[in-house]
Amino acid sequence: MLAIIRTGGKQYLVSEGEKVKIEKIDGEMGSTLSFEVLYVGDDKDAQVGTPILEGAKVEGKILAQNRRDKVWGIKYKAKKRYKVKFGHRQPYTEVEIVKVSAK
């Protein structure tokens, strides 16, 4: 069964047993989370929320809190002798989807 969840201002397509890297959420490793569900369905049946599907539930378990690979950026202003190079590592939470249930 597939579900679309919303967390951190983004939407993710998930299914049971899948590992997903989402925007950082505060929590201890091993603790469980519950997500807002927008869609639950499979080949035979589908339920769509307006925008949130009441009664549907997606639970996940936190596996890791980490940071992604470094991404480099440059600020530059022409004819002003200004150039700055910077790096950024976005924090994320790795979650394993434990349970997907509809109402």
WOZIQUI-V160720 format. One record per backbone hydrogen bond with DSSP energy under -1.0 kcal/mol. CO is the residue of the C=O (numbers start at 1). NH is the residue of the N-H. E is the energy in kcal/mol with one decimal. If there is no record, write none. Layout:
co:CO nh:NH e:E
co:CO nh:NH e:E
//
This chain:
co:2 nh:41 e:-2.3
co:3 nh:14 e:-3.0
co:4 nh:38 e:-3.1
co:4 nh:39 e:-1.1
co:5 nh:12 e:-2.3
co:7 nh:10 e:-1.4
co:10 nh:7 e:-2.2
co:12 nh:5 e:-2.4
co:14 nh:3 e:-2.3
co:15 nh:18 e:-1.7
co:18 nh:97 e:-2.8
co:20 nh:95 e:-3.1
co:22 nh:93 e:-2.3
co:28 nh:31 e:-1.6
co:31 nh:62 e:-2.5
co:33 nh:60 e:-2.0
co:36 nh:6 e:-1.7
co:37 nh:53 e:-3.2
co:38 nh:49 e:-2.6
co:39 nh:4 e:-2.1
co:40 nh:47 e:-3.1
co:41 nh:2 e:-2.8
co:45 nh:42 e:-2.8
co:47 nh:40 e:-2.2
co:57 nh:101 e:-2.9
co:58 nh:35 e:-1.9
co:59 nh:98 e:-2.2
co:59 nh:99 e:-1.6
co:60 nh:33 e:-2.9
co:61 nh:96 e:-2.6
co:62 nh:30 e:-2.5
co:64 nh:94 e:-2.7
co:66 nh:92 e:-2.9
co:71 nh:88 e:-1.7
co:73 nh:86 e:-2.7
co:75 nh:84 e:-2.6
co:77 nh:80 e:-1.3
co:82 nh:77 e:-2.0
co:84 nh:75 e:-3.0
co:86 nh:73 e:-3.0
co:88 nh:71 e:-2.3
co:90 nh:68 e:-2.7
co:92 nh:66 e:-2.3
co:93 nh:22 e:-2.7
co:94 nh:63 e:-3.2
co:94 nh:64 e:-1.3
co:95 nh:20 e:-3.1
co:96 nh:61 e:-2.5
co:97 nh:17 e:-3.0
co:99 nh:59 e:-2.5
co:101 nh:57 e:-2.9
//
